[in-house]
């Protein structure tokens, strides 16, 4: 957010120029003043909106492109303080809604509504780091509670309640997201409890429902007796309790800097941030703070007394280093007490989670598969591709060392049969179906995702076991995991209808016919295919004129050793019972398939790492299914094509196993020497195809 945009009240309260939004502001809790702001915002944005209208329409028509710029990381905590200073000036108006200018217009059709309910400050700018990214996928509005407003909790609840009821009447099939930060979490839960018939999705960020257990309880009575001239020290001290200054200072500092550069940037950021913390005394004056504490107490009591009535889908974002509230314990309580509650635990963050480094709210929503535009999530049409900032975090930070250690080799086959390094042989247009070998625990997926995004700017929608997308085995301390990454980079449950709809949309689809049996193979079964005698995907590919690309992968035996496989674990009573329990009520994928190919029991193999070797991928010659009408009606013809694809996968793996023996850089030691002389980012050579 630019500072000039914060200098005037109407600029901060600028809104999208839609008649419905103006009506909403004037009718619901905003009063005449909020309506005036909306109209002024409409006039101020009209010309700019006209210029962008065509571009926005085109973007909506085609949907968000992979690696689009979501703007995340360009705003810092200093912008929050600048905005809060501008908004803390009392204008005598009531609590009201506003739409941040930075959010712009959603880039997707029928974007859901997201209402932000602020924490104790009441400013409504607690999402400022996330405005641009959320604005692409949601229609964002924030609640502003003026500093001298004394509306009781029930009054604030009525404002929220009227808004969601109004929006529900306008679009009864569109979900409404309530992001409740601290005190706002109490408002969100109370609104959900009173409106169980409305489709609400609650995102609770360290909600203040546990306020009665705050470590600050013993000193709260002292605040009332503290002289006014000493109040300036209170918010400054509370800021260190509520937040982690280092996490705040790290926002917008690039992670690819050298240690000295990072230290210098951190020092500069921290030096400029610390003086701002004392400005909380201006944002929350003494009388306002005392009133806010009473609101917290009444809001927590109100929400806790009605938890049993909450029917909404809930995602609890809990901080492990929240020194203001026992959010970890509260996550466990609500996880067990609410009907439909999930948790994402951030063990290194403080109370002000949304203002700290490393937390992208949109990424959390996407990873938990909680973004939807209708009553139920549609894994095909509700999918949002990864953004540029998400890609950088995943592959330039989280997976960087893993990929650097493995130095994956990607090869493809041109139409003339020539094998080349890179993905030049992979078709540029869909629909394309990639069919291959599923390595142990899907360890081959991450480099594959990265290479297709870097070279093709393309998402490969991976078909996976439905159990991976459920929440049955999540815990109250569930951190963002590899499964969240799979969802973010295109994973979806393997079903015929999902594949049908992806082909219909000319998507790139990844299918492993061997399924879980192949990915959870036993000792000595590396590179063995467990494909059932069911060529159905061949028929579907022929129906849509799909290009099938068989591919092989080798390298798992160079980095992992299987210690306890399925057979070993079934002989251990405790593990046998655990395997039976997790599979008892789980969704079965191949009940009709006999033999080992149908054994899709989920379990976790025990593995130990080896000194890393190298990953190798070979994408075979594309097989065009267009015009193969005989495959649709003749099972024998379909089976013939099926067996041909299977043999191509086996041949690709045999080729890679043979050729990797000729790779002078198969050893990590040799690669390290090469990169030490040529640079870490240099592409390490391999065998000649």
C-alpha positions in Angstrom: 0.0 0.0 0.0 1.4 3.4 -0.9 1.6 6.0 1.8 -0.3 8.7 -0.2 -3.3 6.4 -0.5 -3.5 6.4 3.3 -3.5 10.2 3.9 -7.1 10.7 3.3 -9.9 8.8 4.9 -11.9 8.3 1.6 -8.7 7.0 -0.2 -8.2 4.3 2.4 -11.9 3.5 2.2 -11.9 3.3 -1.6 -14.2 0.7 -2.9 -14.8 -1.3 -6.0 -17.3 0.7 -8.2 -20.2 -1.7 -8.1 -23.7 -0.6 -7.4 -24.4 -3.6 -5.1 -21.4 -2.7 -2.9 -22.5 0.9 -2.5 -26.0 -0.3 -1.5 -24.5 -2.7 0.9 -22.4 0.0 2.6 -25.3 2.4 2.9 -27.7 -0.2 4.2 -25.7 -2.4 6.5 -24.1 -0.9 9.6 -22.2 1.8 7.6 -24.7 4.6 8.0 -24.7 7.7 5.8 -21.0 8.4 6.4 -20.0 4.9 5.0 -22.3 5.4 2.1 -20.6 8.7 1.3 -17.2 7.1 1.4 -18.5 4.4 -1.0 -19.8 7.0 -3.5 -16.6 9.1 -3.3 -14.6 5.9 -3.8 -16.7 5.1 -6.8 -16.2 8.4 -8.5 -12.5 8.4 -7.7 -12.0 4.9 -9.2 -14.4 5.2 -12.2 -11.8 6.2 -14.8 -9.2 3.8 -13.7 -11.8 1.0 -13.6 -12.9 1.6 -17.1 -9.4 1.3 -18.4 -8.9 -2.0 -16.5 -12.4 -3.4 -17.3 -11.4 -5.2 -20.5 -8.2 -6.6 -19.1 -10.0 -7.9 -16.0 -12.8 -9.5 -18.2 -10.2 -11.3 -20.3 -8.4 -12.5 -17.2 -11.6 -13.9 -15.7 -12.5 -15.6 -19.0 -9.3 -17.6 -19.0 -8.9 -17.8 -15.3 -5.7 -17.1 -13.4 -2.5 -18.1 -15.2 0.1 -20.2 -13.4 2.7 -18.1 -11.6 0.6 -15.0 -11.7 1.9 -12.1 -9.6 -0.2 -12.0 -6.5 1.6 -9.0 -5.1 2.4 -10.9 -1.8 5.6 -9.7 -0.1 5.5 -6.1 -1.4 3.9 -4.7 1.8 5.5 -4.6 5.2 4.4 -3.9 8.8 5.5 -0.3 8.4 2.6 0.1 5.9 0.2 -1.3 8.6 1.3 1.4 11.0 1.0 4.1 8.4 -2.5 2.9 7.6 -3.4 2.6 11.3 -2.3 6.1 12.0 -4.5 7.4 9.2 -7.5 5.5 10.4 -7.2 6.0 14.2 -8.4 9.6 13.9 -11.9 9.6 15.2 -14.5 11.0 12.8 -17.5 10.3 15.0 -18.9 7.7 12.7 -20.1 4.2 13.5 -18.4 0.9 12.7 -18.5 0.2 9.0 -17.2 -1.9 6.1 -14.6 -0.9 3.5 -12.9 -2.5 0.6 -9.2 -1.9 0.4 -8.2 -0.3 -2.9 -5.2 -2.7 -3.2 -7.6 -5.7 -3.4 -8.8 -4.5 -6.8 -11.4 -6.7 -8.6 -11.4 -10.5 -8.3 -9.7 -12.2 -11.2 -12.1 -15.2 -11.0 -15.8 -15.4 -11.8 -18.2 -15.6 -8.9 -15.5 -15.0 -6.4 -16.7 -15.7 -2.8 -17.0 -12.8 -0.3 -14.4 -12.5 2.4 -15.1 -10.4 5.5 -12.3 -9.5 7.8 -13.1 -9.0 11.5 -10.3 -7.2 13.2 -8.4 -7.8 16.4 -8.2 -5.6 19.4 -7.0 -2.6 17.4 -10.3 -2.4 15.5 -8.6 -0.6 12.6 -9.4 -3.3 10.1 -6.0 -3.2 8.3 -4.7 -6.5 9.8 -4.9 -8.1 6.4 -2.8 -5.4 4.7 0.0 -7.9 3.9 -2.5 -10.1 2.1 -4.8 -7.5 0.4 -3.4 -8.0 -3.1 -3.2 -11.8 -3.0 -6.6 -12.3 -1.5 -8.1 -9.7 -3.8 -7.4 -11.9 -6.8 -9.6 -14.7 -5.5 -12.1 -13.0 -3.1 -14.3 -9.9 -2.9 -12.6 -8.5 0.3 -14.3 -6.2 2.8 -12.9 -5.2 6.2 -14.7 -4.0 9.3 -13.5 -0.8 10.8 -14.3 0.1 14.4 -13.4 3.7 15.2 -11.1 4.2 18.1 -13.7 6.0 20.2 -16.6 3.8 19.3 -18.2 2.1 22.3 -20.6 -0.3 20.5 -20.9 -3.4 22.7 -20.2 -6.8 21.5 -23.8 -7.6 20.7 -24.0 -4.4 18.6 -20.9 -5.4 16.6 -22.3 -8.8 16.1 -25.5 -7.4 14.7 -23.5 -5.4 12.1 -21.7 -8.6 11.0 -24.9 -10.6 11.1 -26.9 -8.1 9.0 -24.1 -8.1 6.4 -23.9 -11.9 6.0 -27.7 -12.2 5.9 -27.9 -9.6 3.2 -25.2 -11.2 1.2 -26.7 -14.6 1.6 -30.1 -13.3 0.4 -28.3 -11.9 -2.7 -26.3 -15.1 -3.5 -27.6 -18.0 -1.4 -25.2 -20.5 -3.1 -22.0 -18.4 -2.6 -20.0 -19.1 0.6 -19.0 -16.3 2.9 -15.6 -16.4 4.5 -15.1 -14.8 7.9 -11.5 -14.1 8.8 -11.6 -13.5 12.6 -8.3 -12.2 14.0 -8.1 -12.5 17.8 -11.2 -10.5 19.0 -12.6 -10.9 15.5 -12.5 -14.7 16.0 -15.1 -14.3 18.8 -17.3 -12.3 16.4 -16.9 -14.9 13.7 -17.9 -17.8 16.0 -20.9 -15.9 17.4 -22.2 -15.0 13.9 -21.8 -18.6 12.8 -23.6 -19.9 15.9 -26.6 -17.6 15.3 -26.8 -18.3 11.6 -26.3 -22.1 11.0 -28.4 -22.0 7.8 -25.8 -19.7 6.1 -22.8 -21.3 4.3 -20.0 -19.8 6.3 -16.3 -20.6 6.3 -14.5 -19.4 9.4 -10.7 -18.7 9.4 -9.9 -18.1 13.0 -6.5 -16.6 13.6 -5.5 -17.0 17.3 -9.1 -16.3 18.4 -9.6 -14.6 21.7 -12.0 -17.3 23.0 -9.2 -18.3 25.4 -8.9 -14.7 26.8 -9.8 -15.9 30.3 -6.6 -17.9 30.3 -4.3 -15.1 29.0 -1.0 -14.9 31.0 -1.7 -11.2 31.3 -4.8 -11.7 33.6 -2.9 -10.7 36.8 -1.8 -7.3 35.4 -5.1 -6.3 33.7 -6.5 -4.7 36.9 -3.3 -2.6 37.1 -4.1 -1.0 33.7 -7.2 0.7 35.1 -5.2 2.3 37.9 -2.2 3.3 35.8 -1.8 7.1 35.4 -2.5 8.4 31.9 1.0 9.8 31.4 2.4 6.2 31.8 -0.1 4.6 29.3 2.3 5.3 26.4 4.5 2.5 27.7 1.7 -0.1 27.8 1.1 -0.7 24.1 4.8 -0.7 23.5 5.3 -3.5 26.0 2.2 -5.3 24.8 3.6 -5.2 21.2 6.4 -7.5 22.3 4.0 -9.8 24.0 1.6 -9.9 21.0 4.2 -10.2 18.2 7.6 -11.3 17.2 9.5 -8.2 16.1 12.0 -10.3 14.2 9.2 -12.1 12.2 7.7 -8.7 11.4 11.0 -7.3 10.3 11.7 -10.2 8.0 8.6 -9.4 5.9 9.7 -8.5 2.3 13.4 -9.5 2.9 14.3 -11.8 0.1 15.4 -15.3 1.1 18.0 -15.7 -1.6 20.4 -13.1 -0.2 23.7 -14.0 1.3 24.0 -14.2 5.1 25.7 -10.8 5.4 23.2 -9.1 3.1 20.3 -10.7 5.0 21.7 -9.5 8.3 22.1 -6.0 7.0 18.6 -5.9 5.6 17.2 -7.3 8.8 19.1 -4.7 10.9 17.8 -1.9 8.8 14.2 -3.2 8.9 14.3 -3.9 12.6 15.8 -0.4 13.3 13.0 1.3 11.4 10.3 -1.0 12.9 11.0 -0.7 16.7 10.2 3.0 17.0 6.8 2.3 15.3 5.7 0.0 18.0 5.4 2.9 20.4 2.8 4.4 18.1 0.3 1.8 19.3 -0.4 4.2 22.1 -1.9 6.6 19.5 -3.7 3.8 17.8 -5.2 2.5 21.0 -5.5 5.3 23.6 -5.9 4.5 27.3 -9.7 4.7 27.4 -10.0 2.7 24.2 -7.7 0.0 25.5 -9.7 -0.4 28.7 -12.9 -0.6 26.6 -11.3 -3.2 24.2 -10.4 -5.4 27.2 -14.0 -5.4 28.3 -15.1 -6.2 24.7 -12.6 -9.1 24.7 -14.0 -10.5 28.0 -17.7 -10.2 26.9 -16.9 -11.5 23.4 -15.1 -14.5 24.6 -17.9 -15.4 27.0 -20.5 -14.9 24.4 -18.8 -17.0 21.8 -17.8 -19.8 24.2 -21.4 -20.2 25.4 -22.6 -20.9 21.8 -19.9 -23.1 20.4 -22.2 -26.1 20.3 -24.4 -24.3 17.7 -21.5 -23.7 15.2 -22.1 -25.7 12.0 -19.7 -23.8 9.8 -16.5 -25.1 8.3 -13.6 -23.9 10.5 -9.9 -23.5 9.9 -8.0 -22.5 13.1 -4.6 -20.8 12.5 -2.7 -21.2 15.8 0.6 -19.7 16.7 3.1 -21.7 18.8 4.7 -18.6 20.3 1.6 -16.6 21.1 2.5 -14.9 24.4 -0.8 -13.2 24.7 -3.2 -16.2 24.4 -2.7 -19.9 24.9 -3.6 -20.5 21.2 -2.0 -23.9 21.0 -4.3 -25.2 23.8 -7.2 -23.4 22.4 -6.7 -25.0 19.0 -6.9 -28.4 20.7 -10.1 -27.4 22.5 -11.9 -26.1 19.5 -10.6 -29.0 17.3 -12.3 -31.4 19.6 -15.3 -29.3 20.5 -16.5 -28.0 17.1 -18.2 -30.2 14.6 -16.0 -29.3 11.6 -12.8 -27.8 12.7 -9.3 -28.2 11.2 -6.0 -26.6 12.4 -2.9 -25.3 10.8 -0.2 -24.8 13.5 2.6 -22.2 13.1 5.0 -23.2 15.8 7.5 -20.3 15.3 5.0 -17.4 15.0 3.5 -15.0 17.6 0.0 -13.6 18.2 -0.1 -11.2 15.2 0.3 -14.1 12.8 -1.1 -12.2 9.7 1.6 -9.4 10.1 4.5 -11.8 10.3 6.9 -13.2 7.8 6.3 -16.5 6.1 2.5 -16.7 6.4 0.5 -16.3 3.2 -3.2 -16.6 4.1 -4.2 -17.5 0.5 -1.6 -20.3 0.4 -2.9 -21.7 3.7 -6.5 -21.7 2.3 -5.4 -23.4 -0.9 -3.2 -26.0 0.8 -6.1 -27.0 3.1 -8.4 -27.3 0.1 -10.8 -24.8 1.6 -11.2 -22.4 -1.4 -14.6 -22.9 -3.0 -17.2 -20.8 -4.9 -20.2 -23.0 -4.2 -21.7 -25.3 -1.6 -19.1 -28.0 -2.2 -15.5 -27.7 -3.3 -15.0 -28.5 -7.0 -11.5 -29.8 -7.4 -11.5 -28.9 -11.1 -13.1 -25.5 -11.3 -12.3 -24.1 -7.8 -8.6 -24.8 -8.2 -6.3 -21.8 -8.1 -2.9 -22.2 -9.7 0.3 -21.4 -7.7 1.4 -17.8 -7.7 4.9 -16.5 -8.3 5.5 -15.9 -4.6 4.3 -19.4 -3.8 6.6 -20.9 -6.4 9.6 -19.0 -5.0 8.8 -20.1 -1.5 8.4 -23.7 -2.4 11.2 -24.2 -4.8 13.7 -21.4 -4.0 13.3 -22.0 -0.2 11.5 -25.0 1.1 12.7 -27.6 -1.5 15.8 -25.8 -2.6 18.3 -28.0 -0.8 16.5 -31.2 -1.8 16.5 -30.3 -5.5 20.1 -29.0 -5.3 21.2 -32.3 -3.7 19.5 -34.4 -6.4 20.1 -32.3 -9.5 17.3 -33.9 -11.4 17.8 -34.7 -15.1 14.7 -34.3 -17.3 14.6 -35.7 -20.8 11.9 -35.9 -23.4 11.5 -37.6 -26.8 10.8 -35.6 -30.0 8.3 -36.8 -32.6 11.3 -38.1 -34.7 12.3 -40.3 -31.8 15.4 -38.3 -30.7 15.9 -37.9 -27.0 16.8 -34.4 -25.8 17.4 -32.9 -22.4 14.5 -30.7 -21.2 10.8 -30.9 -22.1 11.0 -29.9 -25.8 9.4 -33.2 -26.7 6.3 -32.6 -24.5 3.3 -31.1 -26.4 2.7 -27.4 -25.8 -1.1 -27.8 -26.0 -3.4 -30.0 -24.0 -5.1 -32.2 -23.3 -2.1 -34.3 -22.4 -2.1 -37.4 -20.2 1.2 -38.3 -18.6 1.3 -42.0 -17.5 4.2 -43.4 -15.6 5.8 -45.1 -12.6 4.9 -43.9 -9.1 8.1 -43.9 -7.0 8.2 -44.7 -3.3 5.9 -42.2 -1.5 5.7 -40.0 -4.6 9.2 -38.7 -4.1 9.5 -37.9 -7.8 6.7 -35.3 -7.8 8.3 -32.1 -6.5 11.1 -31.8 -9.2 8.4 -32.7 -11.9 6.2 -29.8 -10.7 9.1 -27.4 -10.7 10.4 -28.3 -14.2 7.0 -28.0 -15.9 6.4 -24.6 -14.3 9.9 -23.3 -15.1 10.1 -24.6 -18.7 6.4 -24.8 -19.7 4.7 -22.5 -17.3 2.2 -25.3 -16.9 0.4 -27.0 -14.1 0.3 -30.8 -14.2 -2.9 -31.9 -12.4 -1.9 -35.1 -10.5 -4.6 -37.7 -9.9 -4.1 -39.0 -6.3 -5.7 -41.3 -3.7 -8.8 -39.6 -2.2 -7.5 -40.2 1.3 -4.8 -37.6 0.7 -7.4 -34.9 0.5 -9.4 -35.7 3.6 -9.0 -34.4 7.1 -9.8 -37.5 9.1 -6.2 -38.1 10.3 -5.3 -34.5 10.9 -4.4 -33.4 14.5 -4.9 -30.2 16.6 -1.2 -29.4 16.0 -1.3 -30.0 12.2 1.3 -28.0 10.4 1.3 -27.3 6.7 2.6 -30.5 5.2 3.7 -32.1 1.9 0.0 -32.9 1.3 -0.8 -29.2 1.3 1.9 -28.7 -1.3 0.4 -31.5 -3.4 -3.0 -29.7 -3.3 -1.4 -26.3 -4.1 0.3 -27.7 -7.2 -2.7 -29.4 -8.7 -3.3 -32.6 -6.9 -6.9 -33.9 -6.9 -8.8 -37.1 -6.1 -8.5 -39.8 -8.8 -12.0 -40.3 -10.2 -13.3 -40.8 -13.8 -15.4 -37.6 -13.6 -12.4 -35.5 -12.5 -10.3 -36.9 -15.4 -13.2 -36.4 -17.8 -13.6 -32.7 -16.8 -9.8 -32.0 -17.0 -9.6 -33.4 -20.5 -12.7 -31.3 -21.4 -10.7 -28.2 -20.4 -7.5 -29.2 -22.3 -5.5 -29.7 -19.1 -2.2 -31.6 -18.4 -3.1 -34.6 -16.3 -0.8 -37.0 -14.4 -2.0 -40.5 -13.9 -0.3 -43.4 -12.1 -2.2 -46.6 -13.0 -0.2 -48.4 -10.2 -1.7 -46.1 -7.6 -0.9 -46.5 -3.9 0.3 -50.1 -4.4 3.1 -48.8 -6.6 3.9 -45.8 -4.4 4.0 -47.9 -1.3 5.8 -50.9 -2.8 7.6 -53.5 -0.8 11.3 -54.3 -0.6 12.8 -55.4 -3.9 10.0 -54.0 -6.0 11.6 -50.8 -7.2 10.6 -49.9 -10.7 8.0 -52.7 -10.9 4.6 -51.7 -12.3 1.4 -52.7 -10.6 -1.1 -51.8 -13.3 -4.5 -53.4 -13.2 -6.1 -55.0 -16.3 -8.3 -52.0 -16.8 -7.6 -49.9 -19.9 -10.3 -47.4 -19.1 -8.1 -44.3 -19.3 -7.1 -45.3 -22.8 -10.7 -45.1 -23.9 -11.3 -41.8 -22.2 -8.1 -40.4 -23.8 -9.3 -41.6 -27.3 -12.7 -40.0 -26.7 -11.2 -36.6 -26.1 -8.3 -36.9 -28.6 -5.8 -36.7 -25.8 -2.1 -37.0 -26.4 -0.6 -39.7 -24.1 3.0 -39.3 -22.9 4.4 -42.4 -21.2 7.3 -41.6 -18.9 9.8 -43.3 -16.7 11.6 -42.3 -13.5 14.6 -43.8 -11.7 16.6 -42.6 -8.7 14.7 -43.6 -5.6 17.1 -46.4 -4.9 19.9 -43.9 -4.9 18.6 -41.8 -2.1 16.3 -44.1 0.1 16.4 -47.5 1.6 13.2 -49.2 2.6 13.6 -50.6 6.2 10.0 -51.6 7.2 7.6 -52.3 4.4 3.9 -53.3 4.4 4.7 -56.9 5.0 7.0 -56.2 7.9 4.5 -53.9 9.5 1.7 -56.4 9.2 3.8 -58.7 11.4 4.0 -56.2 14.2 0.8 -56.2 16.2 0.6 -52.5 17.0 1.4 -51.4 13.5 -1.0 -54.0 12.0 -3.8 -52.7 14.1 -3.0 -49.1 13.1 -3.0 -50.0 9.4 -6.3 -51.8 9.7 -7.8 -48.8 11.5 -6.8 -46.2 9.0 -8.0 -48.3 6.1 -11.2 -49.6 7.7 -13.4 -46.6 6.8 -11.2 -45.1 4.1 -12.4 -44.7 0.6 -11.5 -47.7 -1.5 -10.2 -47.1 -5.0 -9.9 -50.6 -6.5 -12.3 -52.9 -4.7 -13.1 -54.7 -7.9 -9.4 -55.4 -8.8 -8.1 -58.7 -7.6 -4.5 -59.6 -6.5 -1.7 -57.3 -5.5 -2.8 -54.6 -8.0 -5.9 -54.1 -6.0 -4.2 -53.9 -2.6 -4.3 -50.2 -2.0 -3.9 -50.3 1.8 -2.4 -47.0 3.0 0.5 -47.1 5.4 3.7 -45.2 6.1 6.9 -47.2 5.1 9.9 -46.8 7.3 12.8 -45.5 5.3 16.4 -44.2 5.9 18.2 -41.8 3.6 21.3 -42.6 1.6 24.1 -40.4 0.3 22.1 -38.8 -2.5 22.5 -40.0 -6.0 20.5 -38.4 -8.8 16.9 -38.4 -10.2 16.3 -39.1 -13.9 13.1 -38.7 -15.9 12.4 -39.6 -19.5 9.2 -38.6 -21.2 8.6 -40.9 -24.2 7.4 -40.2 -27.7 3.9 -38.7 -27.6 1.1 -41.0 -28.6 -1.8 -39.2 -30.3 -5.1 -40.8 -29.5 -7.1 -38.6 -31.8 -8.9 -40.6 -34.4 -8.5 -44.0 -32.6 -12.2 -44.6 -32.7 -11.8 -48.4 -32.6 -10.4 -48.1 -29.1 -13.8 -46.7 -27.9 -15.8 -49.9 -28.9 -13.2 -52.6 -29.2 -11.8 -53.8 -25.8 -9.1 -55.8 -27.5 -7.8 -52.7 -29.3 -8.0 -50.6 -26.1 -6.0 -53.3 -24.3 -3.4 -53.3 -27.0 -2.8 -49.6 -26.7 -2.8 -50.0 -22.9 -0.1 -52.6 -23.0 1.9 -50.5 -25.5 1.9 -47.6 -23.1 2.9 -49.8 -20.2 5.8 -51.3 -22.2 6.9 -47.7 -23.1 7.1 -46.8 -19.4 9.1 -50.0 -18.7 11.5 -49.3 -21.6 12.0 -45.7 -20.4 13.0 -47.0 -16.9 15.3 -49.6 -18.3 16.9 -47.0 -20.5 17.5 -44.6 -17.6 18.9 -47.4 -15.4 21.3 -48.3 -18.0 22.4 -44.8 -19.0 22.8 -43.5 -15.5 25.8 -45.8 -15.2 27.4 -43.5 -17.8 26.7 -40.3 -15.9 30.0 -38.9 -14.6 27.9 -36.7 -12.2 25.7 -39.3 -10.7 27.5 -38.9 -7.4 26.8 -35.9 -5.3 30.5 -35.4 -4.7 31.2 -34.9 -8.4 28.3 -32.6 -8.7 29.4 -30.5 -5.7 32.9 -30.1 -7.3 31.3 -29.0 -10.6 29.0 -26.5 -8.9 31.8 -25.2 -6.7 33.6 -24.1 -9.9 30.7 -23.3 -12.2 28.3 -21.8 -9.7 25.4 -23.3 -7.6 22.8 -22.4 -10.2 24.7 -24.0 -13.1 23.0 -27.0 -14.8 25.1 -30.0 -14.1 25.9 -32.1 -17.2 24.8 -35.8 -17.5 25.2 -38.7 -19.9 24.8 -38.2 -23.7 21.3 -39.4 -24.7 
